Every structure is written in C-alpha cells, then in structure tokens.
C-alpha cells in the first residue's frame, strides 16, 4: 500500500523578488506562488532589521543590507531564506562575514 501523503522530493526555489518583501508577504498571490516549495531563497528583498516578513508555516533567516546609498530613495539589497517549519530542528544559520548571503546547514 502506498501512502499518498509521503513526499518523495524536496522542492527549492530562488527568486529575485526585486521589491519590498514586507509588503509582498501580505499579498495572497505572492504567498500562493510560494506554497509548493519547501525551501525559498529570496534576493533583493529590500528589508530592514525590523521588517515583519513572517510567512505562515515557514521559519526564516534574513540579512538586510545595513547601508543604504545616500542617493537611494528606499532600501535595497537583502536576502532571505525560508524553510518549512517541519525542518526547523535540522537547519541552523551559520556565521557569515557578509550581509550579501546566508549560510545554512
């Protein structure tokens, strides 16, 4: 007997969202496009340290760009890594010398 709830593959995606992640996580169309994935790597998130970027059912690490160009009108850069809560016990963020990427194990 085969159990239909058993998953045979993990699903990953990387996406340059080129936009305000804090705003996008409140949009149902954005969230529905992500729900099929177990792991999400998002770049150009334009977040700040205090950004509320939680997605229901996922844990995450994020690294906003700390410095903004003096001529920039809004935040730029930023990366975020999301993973389903079911993987929380096995995923840890590692130290990094750069805010431009996130290392996990």
C-alpha positions in Angstrom: 0.0 0.0 0.0 1.3 3.4 -0.9 0.6 6.3 1.3 -0.3 9.4 -0.7 0.9 11.8 2.0 4.5 10.6 1.7 6.7 13.1 -0.2 9.4 11.8 -2.5 11.2 15.1 -3.2 12.1 18.4 -1.6 11.3 21.5 -3.6 13.6 24.5 -3.7 13.3 27.9 -5.4 15.4 31.0 -5.8 13.7 34.2 -6.7 14.8 37.8 -7.2 11.7 39.5 -6.0 13.1 43.0 -6.6 10.7 44.5 -4.2 9.6 45.2 -0.7 9.3 41.7 0.9 7.5 43.2 3.9 4.7 44.3 1.6 4.7 41.1 -0.6 4.2 38.7 2.4 0.8 40.3 2.8 -0.3 39.6 -0.8 -2.2 36.4 -1.3 -1.0 36.0 -4.9 2.7 36.2 -3.8 2.1 33.7 -1.0 0.2 31.2 -3.2 3.1 31.2 -5.7 5.5 30.0 -2.9 3.4 27.4 -1.1 4.5 24.5 -3.2 8.1 24.9 -2.1 9.9 23.6 1.0 12.8 26.0 0.8 12.8 29.6 -0.5 15.8 31.7 -1.3 14.7 35.3 -2.0 17.0 38.1 -3.0 16.6 41.8 -3.5 14.1 41.7 -0.6 14.6 45.4 0.4 14.1 44.6 4.0 15.3 46.3 7.2 16.4 44.7 10.5 12.9 45.4 12.0 10.9 44.2 8.9 7.9 41.9 9.6 8.4 39.3 6.9 7.0 36.1 8.5 5.2 33.6 6.3 2.8 31.2 8.0 4.2 27.7 8.1 7.8 28.7 7.5 10.8 29.7 9.6 13.3 32.0 8.1 16.6 33.8 8.3 17.2 37.2 6.7 20.0 39.5 6.1 19.0 43.1 5.2 21.5 45.4 3.7 22.7 47.6 6.5 23.9 50.6 4.5 21.8 52.5 2.0 23.4 54.6 -0.7 22.9 58.3 0.1 21.0 58.8 -3.2 18.7 55.8 -2.8 15.1 56.5 -2.2 14.4 53.2 -0.5 16.0 50.1 0.9 17.9 47.9 -1.5 19.5 44.5 -1.5 18.7 42.0 1.2 18.4 38.2 1.2 16.0 35.8 3.0 16.0 32.1 3.4 12.7 30.4 4.3 12.1 26.7 5.2 9.0 24.8 6.2 8.6 24.6 10.0 8.8 20.8 9.7 12.6 21.2 9.0 13.3 23.7 11.8 15.1 21.2 14.1 17.6 20.3 11.4 18.5 23.8 10.0 20.9 26.2 11.6 22.2 29.5 10.4 26.0 29.7 10.2 28.1 32.8 10.8 28.9 34.9 7.8 31.3 37.8 7.2 28.9 39.3 4.6 25.4 40.6 4.7 25.0 39.6 1.0 24.4 35.9 1.6 23.2 33.5 4.2 24.9 30.2 5.1 22.8 27.4 6.5 23.4 23.8 7.4 
